[in-house]
């Protein structure tokens, strides 16, 4: 495998259809730009129409002829997820890459429209529902991929199936919720890959994490009142969004990628560097937990797929 894989290594993507969630800023934006540069038609899935359209205009200015379409998606609302998939499927008969990138981090306790704790509901359950509703397009597109964005925070994650969504705020801390959502993303990825294999589908599920990147997601690491002071320092200490996007991009397009692999930066502690295959903890590979999480996720979202 290439030691210093960069966006230059992305193969020709002409004719490919790609969905990127959380596409209007940070790693999502960088991913959209690079997919587009290589000829893919990219659906910008975002809950903010104004920011999404601004991002699309910026990319079209840089890349004339870029093929981009905005479809509104709020992962914290299952009705929005359903409307997104209906609109997508009314226009597209195939889906080559689903990059489940959107995420929220370290926020105060709150609930989604459907009553799920916000962080687990958005980062994990929203993407579980989205992937399930797009399964008919993915399963019939040769060589399709589902890429789920995780985090080193998964090492601190714990699955509590008796209180998955921190009911009545029981046991809630912003970091516990974030870590749990990212552990869930990995359990989901590995279980999805097992189900793809058992069904004989020509689709793979892969995961990636960006290391530590200077994106808006990190704003909550600091008090919002002083984040504007911190951001210049972040840009010196953390790697760029463009570098942070490379593991997701490699997981999405590398011809040598295998189902169930996990990509991250090759630097010390996987905090920064060029994308390579990395490992995740034993909790993320617990097949019994993965099956339990899958069952609970189907019950919570009402979406069943790949039994």
C-alpha positions as CSV (number, residue, x, y, z in Angstrom):
1,X,0.0,0.0,0.0
2,X,1.1,3.6,-0.8
3,X,2.9,5.0,2.3
4,X,1.9,8.6,1.6
5,X,-1.6,8.3,0.0
6,X,-3.1,11.7,-1.0
7,X,-6.0,13.0,-3.0
8,X,-3.8,12.6,-6.1
9,X,-4.2,8.9,-5.7
10,X,-8.0,9.0,-6.0
11,X,-9.0,7.1,-9.2
12,X,-11.2,8.5,-11.9
13,X,-14.8,8.7,-10.6
14,X,-16.7,9.7,-13.8
15,X,-20.1,8.2,-13.7
16,X,-20.0,7.5,-10.0
17,X,-22.8,8.7,-7.6
18,X,-21.8,9.7,-4.1
19,X,-23.7,10.9,-1.1
20,X,-21.8,12.8,1.7
21,X,-23.6,13.7,4.9
22,X,-22.4,16.8,6.8
23,X,-21.1,17.9,3.5
24,X,-21.0,21.7,3.8
25,X,-18.0,22.2,6.1
26,X,-14.8,20.6,7.4
27,X,-14.0,17.1,6.4
28,X,-17.3,16.6,4.6
29,X,-16.6,19.7,2.4
30,X,-13.1,18.5,1.6
31,X,-14.4,15.1,0.7
32,X,-17.1,16.5,-1.6
33,X,-14.5,18.7,-3.3
34,X,-12.1,15.8,-4.0
35,X,-14.8,13.5,-5.2
36,X,-16.1,16.2,-7.5
37,X,-12.6,17.0,-8.8
38,X,-12.3,13.4,-10.0
39,X,-15.6,13.5,-11.9
40,X,-18.1,12.0,-9.4
41,X,-21.7,13.4,-9.1
42,X,-22.0,14.3,-5.5
43,X,-25.2,14.7,-3.4
44,X,-24.5,17.3,-0.7
45,X,-26.6,16.1,2.2
46,X,-27.0,18.8,4.8
47,X,-29.6,20.2,7.2
48,X,-28.6,23.8,6.3
49,X,-29.7,24.9,2.8
50,X,-27.9,28.2,2.9
51,X,-24.5,26.8,4.0
52,X,-24.9,23.9,1.5
53,X,-25.6,26.1,-1.5
54,X,-22.7,28.4,-0.5
55,X,-20.4,25.4,-0.4
56,X,-21.6,24.2,-3.8
57,X,-21.0,27.6,-5.3
58,X,-17.5,27.7,-3.9
59,X,-16.6,24.3,-5.3
60,X,-18.2,25.2,-8.7
61,X,-16.0,28.3,-8.8
62,X,-12.9,26.2,-8.2
63,X,-13.9,23.2,-10.4
64,X,-15.9,24.3,-13.5
65,X,-18.4,21.6,-14.6
66,X,-18.6,20.1,-11.1
67,X,-21.6,17.9,-10.7
68,X,-23.3,18.7,-7.4
69,X,-26.8,18.5,-6.0
70,X,-28.1,19.6,-2.6
71,X,-30.8,17.4,-0.9
72,X,-31.8,18.5,2.6
73,X,-31.1,15.9,5.3
74,X,-31.5,16.3,9.1
75,X,-30.2,13.1,10.7
76,X,-31.9,14.1,14.0
77,X,-35.3,13.6,12.3
78,X,-36.3,10.2,10.9
79,X,-39.0,11.9,8.8
80,X,-36.2,14.0,7.2
81,X,-34.1,10.9,6.6
82,X,-37.1,9.2,4.8
83,X,-37.8,12.3,2.7
84,X,-34.1,12.5,1.7
85,X,-34.0,8.9,0.5
86,X,-37.3,9.2,-1.4
87,X,-36.0,12.3,-3.2
88,X,-32.7,10.7,-3.9
89,X,-34.3,7.5,-5.2
90,X,-36.7,9.4,-7.5
91,X,-33.6,10.8,-9.4
92,X,-30.9,8.1,-9.0
93,X,-31.0,4.4,-9.7
94,X,-27.5,3.6,-8.3
95,X,-25.3,4.7,-5.4
96,X,-21.6,4.0,-5.5
97,X,-20.4,5.6,-2.2
98,X,-22.3,6.5,0.9
99,X,-20.0,8.5,3.2
100,X,-21.7,8.8,6.6
101,X,-19.6,11.7,7.7
102,X,-21.9,14.1,9.6
103,X,-21.5,14.3,13.4
104,X,-22.0,16.4,16.5
105,X,-19.7,16.5,19.4
106,X,-19.7,17.4,23.1
107,X,-23.0,19.1,23.3
108,X,-25.4,19.6,26.3
109,X,-28.0,16.9,26.8
110,X,-30.9,17.1,24.4
111,X,-33.2,15.0,22.3
112,X,-33.8,14.5,18.6
113,X,-37.3,15.0,17.0
114,X,-37.9,11.3,17.6
115,X,-36.9,11.4,21.3
116,X,-33.4,9.9,21.0
117,X,-30.4,11.4,22.9
118,X,-29.0,13.9,20.4
119,X,-25.4,12.7,19.9
120,X,-26.2,8.9,19.6
121,X,-29.3,9.8,17.7
122,X,-27.6,11.9,15.1
123,X,-24.1,10.3,14.8
124,X,-25.3,6.7,14.8
125,X,-29.1,6.1,14.6
126,X,-29.6,8.7,11.8
127,X,-26.9,7.0,9.7
128,X,-28.2,3.5,10.5
129,X,-31.6,4.6,9.2
130,X,-30.2,6.4,6.2
131,X,-28.1,3.3,5.2
132,X,-31.0,1.0,5.6
133,X,-33.3,3.1,3.4
134,X,-30.7,3.3,0.7
135,X,-29.9,-0.4,0.8
136,X,-31.8,-1.2,-2.4
137,X,-29.6,1.2,-4.4
138,X,-26.4,0.1,-2.7
139,X,-27.0,-3.6,-3.1
140,X,-27.7,-3.3,-6.8
141,X,-24.6,-1.1,-7.6
142,X,-21.6,-3.2,-8.3
143,X,-18.6,-2.4,-6.0
144,X,-20.6,0.0,-3.8
145,X,-19.3,1.2,-0.5
146,X,-20.6,2.4,2.8
147,X,-18.1,4.4,4.8
148,X,-18.8,5.3,8.4
149,X,-16.7,7.9,10.2
150,X,-15.6,6.9,13.6
151,X,-13.1,8.4,16.1
152,X,-10.3,7.6,18.5
153,X,-13.0,8.5,21.1
154,X,-14.4,5.0,20.5
155,X,-11.7,3.7,22.9
156,X,-13.6,5.4,25.8
157,X,-17.0,4.3,24.5
158,X,-19.2,1.9,26.5
159,X,-22.4,0.2,25.3
160,X,-25.1,0.1,27.9
161,X,-28.1,-1.6,26.3
162,X,-30.3,-1.0,29.3
163,X,-29.8,2.7,28.9
164,X,-28.4,3.2,25.4
165,X,-29.9,6.7,25.0
166,X,-29.2,8.1,28.5
167,X,-32.9,8.2,29.5
168,X,-33.8,11.0,31.9
169,X,-30.2,12.2,31.5
170,X,-29.1,9.2,33.5
171,X,-25.3,8.7,33.3
172,X,-25.1,11.4,30.6
173,X,-21.9,13.4,29.9
174,X,-21.1,14.9,26.5
175,X,-18.0,12.8,26.2
176,X,-19.8,9.5,27.2
177,X,-22.4,10.2,24.5
178,X,-19.9,11.0,21.8
179,X,-17.7,8.1,22.6
180,X,-20.7,5.7,22.6
181,X,-21.8,7.1,19.2
182,X,-18.4,6.4,17.7
183,X,-18.2,2.9,19.2
184,X,-21.6,2.3,17.8
185,X,-20.5,3.4,14.3
186,X,-17.7,0.8,14.4
187,X,-19.9,-2.0,15.7
188,X,-22.4,-1.1,12.9
189,X,-19.7,-1.1,10.2
190,X,-18.3,-4.5,11.1
191,X,-21.8,-6.0,11.5
192,X,-22.9,-4.5,8.2
193,X,-19.9,-6.0,6.5
194,X,-20.7,-9.5,7.9
195,X,-24.3,-9.2,6.6
196,X,-23.0,-8.0,3.2
197,X,-20.8,-11.1,3.0
198,X,-23.5,-13.5,4.2
199,X,-25.9,-12.2,1.5
200,X,-23.2,-12.3,-1.2
201,X,-23.6,-8.6,-2.0
202,X,-21.0,-6.8,-4.1
203,X,-20.8,-4.1,-1.5
204,X,-18.4,-3.4,1.3
205,X,-18.6,-1.5,4.6
206,X,-15.5,0.4,5.7
207,X,-14.7,2.8,8.6
208,X,-12.4,5.8,8.9
209,X,-11.4,8.4,11.4
210,X,-9.7,11.8,10.8
211,X,-7.4,12.0,13.7
212,X,-7.5,15.5,15.2
213,X,-8.4,18.1,12.7
214,X,-9.1,21.8,12.8
215,X,-12.8,21.7,12.0
216,X,-15.9,23.3,13.5
217,X,-16.7,20.0,15.2
218,X,-13.9,20.8,17.6
219,X,-15.4,24.1,18.7
220,X,-17.1,22.4,21.6
221,X,-13.8,21.4,23.0
222,X,-13.5,24.9,24.2
223,X,-15.9,27.5,25.6
224,X,-17.8,28.9,22.7
225,X,-17.2,32.4,23.9
226,X,-13.5,32.1,23.3
227,X,-13.5,29.7,20.4
228,X,-12.7,32.5,18.0
229,X,-9.5,33.1,20.0
230,X,-8.6,29.4,20.1
231,X,-9.2,28.6,16.3
232,X,-5.9,30.2,15.1
233,X,-4.0,28.1,17.7
234,X,-6.0,25.0,16.6
235,X,-4.9,25.5,13.0
236,X,-1.2,25.4,14.2
237,X,-1.6,22.4,16.5
238,X,-4.1,20.2,14.6
239,X,-3.9,19.0,11.1
240,X,-6.0,20.6,8.3
241,X,-9.4,19.5,7.3
242,X,-7.9,18.4,4.0
243,X,-5.6,16.0,5.7
244,X,-8.3,14.9,8.1
245,X,-10.5,14.0,5.1
246,X,-7.9,11.6,3.6
247,X,-8.8,8.5,5.6
248,X,-12.4,8.8,4.6
249,X,-11.5,9.4,1.0
250,X,-9.1,6.4,0.9
251,X,-11.7,4.2,2.5
252,X,-14.2,5.4,-0.1
253,X,-12.1,4.8,-3.3
254,X,-8.9,2.8,-2.7
255,X,-9.2,-0.3,-5.1
256,X,-7.3,-2.3,-2.5
257,X,-9.6,-1.5,0.4
258,X,-11.3,-4.5,2.0
259,X,-14.7,-4.8,3.7
260,X,-14.4,-4.3,7.5
261,X,-11.1,-2.3,7.3
262,X,-10.6,0.9,9.3
263,X,-8.5,3.8,8.0
264,X,-6.9,6.5,10.1
265,X,-3.8,8.7,10.1
266,X,-0.4,7.0,10.3
267,X,1.2,9.5,12.8
268,X,1.8,9.0,16.5
269,X,-1.3,8.1,18.3
270,X,-3.2,8.3,15.0
271,X,-3.7,12.0,15.6
272,X,-2.3,13.2,12.3
273,X,-0.6,11.9,9.1
274,X,-1.4,10.1,5.9
275,X,-4.2,7.5,5.8
276,X,-3.4,3.9,6.4
277,X,-5.2,0.8,7.8
278,X,-5.5,1.0,11.6
279,X,-7.0,-1.1,14.3
280,X,-9.9,-0.5,16.7
281,X,-10.5,-1.9,20.2
282,X,-11.9,-5.2,21.2
283,X,-15.2,-3.7,22.3
284,X,-15.8,-2.6,18.7
285,X,-15.3,-6.2,17.5
286,X,-17.8,-7.7,20.0
287,X,-20.1,-9.6,17.6
288,X,-22.8,-10.2,20.3
289,X,-22.9,-6.5,21.1
290,X,-23.1,-5.7,17.4
291,X,-26.1,-8.0,16.9
292,X,-27.8,-6.6,20.0
293,X,-27.2,-3.0,18.8
294,X,-28.5,-3.9,15.4
295,X,-31.7,-5.3,16.9
296,X,-32.3,-2.3,19.1
297,X,-31.5,0.1,16.2
298,X,-34.1,-1.6,14.0
299,X,-36.7,-1.3,16.9
300,X,-35.9,2.4,17.6
301,X,-35.9,3.5,13.9
302,X,-38.5,1.1,12.6
303,X,-36.2,0.2,9.7
304,X,-35.3,-3.4,9.0
305,X,-32.7,-4.6,6.5
306,X,-30.2,-7.4,5.9
307,X,-31.6,-9.9,8.5
